[in-house]
Amino acid sequence: IGVAMDNGGVMVTKDPYDAENKGAVYISATWGHNVAVTKPGEGEAEGKKIPIPEQVLFTPKSNSVQVLTRSDQETMCVPDASGGLKEVPFTDRRRVLSDAVARSLVKAANEIKKVFGGTEQDIEWGIMKDRIYIVQARPYIDKK
């Protein structure tokens, strides 16, 4: 049986849309386990709609948490008793992350970046019972 994460996602220790926004942290978040998500405007995969995640940008200059997109999830992934994950219906329309949780993720992201000598990081995370778990961190590769 897998671990039942309340939320999951990825975060990048930079603004992927604006290189001048120094110190920003971008967060993509979903309900349940981190599932395949897209950026707005991207299509469908294998005939199935891929949900748009909640996307948040923290900007240190203004100390602000800006919601770029709200999640449009209709299902979420949870552990299946027979192994793996299963999709279950989901109708909650509130924000995936509160500002306080987003700020806690930003703090963790910046600590991880510091551990890796200031190299921008691409970090997978999950939250279970109000505790942040880091699943993976690797150098961020800018696709521009």
C-alpha positions as CSV (number, residue, x, y, z in Angstrom):
1,I,0.0,0.0,0.0
2,G,1.3,3.5,-0.9
3,V,1.5,6.5,1.3
4,A,-1.7,8.5,1.4
5,M,-0.5,12.1,0.6
6,D,-3.0,14.9,1.1
7,N,-1.4,17.0,-1.7
8,G,1.6,16.6,-3.9
9,G,3.4,18.5,-6.6
10,V,6.6,20.0,-7.9
11,M,8.3,23.3,-7.2
12,V,11.1,25.1,-9.0
13,T,13.5,27.5,-7.2
14,K,13.0,30.2,-9.9
15,D,10.3,31.9,-11.9
16,P,10.1,29.8,-15.1
17,Y,8.2,32.6,-16.8
18,D,10.4,35.7,-15.8
19,A,14.1,35.4,-15.4
20,E,14.2,38.9,-13.8
21,N,12.0,37.8,-10.9
22,K,15.0,36.9,-8.7
23,G,14.5,34.5,-5.7
24,A,11.0,33.5,-6.8
25,V,9.7,29.9,-6.3
26,Y,7.1,28.4,-8.6
27,I,4.9,25.7,-7.1
28,S,2.5,23.3,-8.9
29,A,0.1,21.4,-6.6
30,T,-2.6,18.8,-6.9
31,W,-4.9,17.1,-4.4
32,G,-3.8,13.5,-3.5
33,H,-0.7,12.1,-5.0
34,N,1.1,14.2,-7.6
35,V,-0.5,13.1,-10.9
36,A,0.3,14.0,-14.5
37,V,-0.5,17.7,-14.9
38,T,-0.1,20.2,-17.7
39,K,0.5,23.9,-18.1
40,P,-2.6,25.8,-19.3
41,G,-3.2,25.5,-23.0
42,E,-1.5,22.1,-23.4
43,G,-3.7,19.3,-24.8
44,E,-4.8,15.9,-23.8
45,A,-2.8,12.7,-23.4
46,E,-4.0,9.4,-24.6
47,G,-7.5,10.7,-25.1
48,K,-7.8,11.7,-21.4
49,K,-8.0,15.2,-20.1
50,I,-5.0,16.0,-18.0
51,P,-5.9,18.3,-15.1
52,I,-4.5,21.7,-14.7
53,P,-2.8,22.0,-11.3
54,E,-3.0,24.9,-8.9
55,Q,0.0,27.0,-9.8
56,V,1.5,29.4,-7.3
57,L,4.3,31.9,-7.6
58,F,6.1,33.2,-4.5
59,T,7.9,36.5,-5.1
60,P,10.3,37.5,-2.3
61,K,10.5,41.2,-3.4
62,S,6.8,41.7,-2.5
63,N,6.6,38.8,-0.1
64,S,3.6,37.6,-2.0
65,V,1.9,34.3,-2.9
66,Q,0.2,34.7,-6.2
67,V,-2.2,32.0,-7.5
68,L,-1.6,31.7,-11.3
69,T,-4.1,29.0,-11.9
70,R,-6.6,27.1,-9.8
71,S,-6.8,23.3,-10.0
72,D,-9.5,21.9,-12.2
73,Q,-9.1,18.3,-10.9
74,E,-12.1,16.0,-11.1
75,T,-10.3,13.0,-9.7
76,M,-7.4,12.5,-7.3
77,C,-5.0,9.6,-6.9
78,V,-5.0,7.7,-3.6
79,P,-3.3,4.4,-2.6
80,D,-5.2,1.2,-3.7
81,A,-5.4,-1.6,-1.2
82,S,-4.2,-4.0,-4.0
83,G,-1.2,-1.9,-4.7
84,G,-0.4,1.2,-6.8
85,L,-2.7,4.2,-7.0
86,K,-6.3,4.5,-8.1
87,E,-8.3,7.5,-9.2
88,V,-11.3,8.6,-7.1
89,P,-13.9,11.3,-7.9
90,F,-13.0,14.7,-6.4
91,T,-15.2,17.8,-6.2
92,D,-13.4,20.1,-3.7
93,R,-12.9,23.5,-5.3
94,R,-11.0,25.3,-2.6
95,R,-7.4,26.1,-3.0
96,V,-4.9,23.2,-2.8
97,L,-2.4,25.3,-0.8
98,S,-3.0,28.0,1.7
99,D,-0.6,30.9,1.7
100,A,1.0,29.5,4.9
101,V,1.6,26.1,3.3
102,A,3.0,27.7,0.2
103,R,5.4,29.7,2.3
104,S,6.5,26.5,4.2
105,L,7.2,24.9,0.8
106,V,9.2,27.9,-0.3
107,K,11.3,27.8,2.9
108,A,12.0,24.1,2.2
109,A,12.9,24.7,-1.4
110,N,15.3,27.5,-0.5
111,E,17.0,25.2,2.1
112,I,17.4,22.5,-0.5
113,K,18.8,25.0,-3.0
114,K,21.3,26.1,-0.4
115,V,22.4,22.5,0.3
116,F,23.1,22.1,-3.4
117,G,25.4,25.2,-3.6
118,G,22.8,27.6,-4.9
119,T,21.9,25.6,-8.1
120,E,18.3,26.0,-9.1
121,Q,16.3,23.0,-8.1
122,D,13.3,21.0,-9.5
123,I,11.7,19.4,-6.4
124,E,9.0,16.8,-6.0
125,W,7.1,17.0,-2.7
126,G,4.1,15.7,-0.9
127,I,2.2,16.7,2.2
128,M,0.7,14.2,4.6
129,K,-1.0,15.2,7.9
130,D,0.4,18.8,7.6
131,R,4.0,17.5,7.2
132,I,6.1,18.2,4.1
133,Y,7.9,15.3,2.5
134,I,10.6,15.8,-0.1
135,V,10.4,13.0,-2.6
136,Q,13.1,14.1,-5.0
137,A,15.4,17.1,-5.8
138,R,17.4,17.6,-8.9
139,P,19.0,20.5,-10.8
140,Y,16.4,22.5,-12.7
141,I,17.0,22.4,-16.5
142,D,15.6,25.5,-18.2
143,K,14.0,24.4,-21.4
144,K,14.3,27.8,-23.0
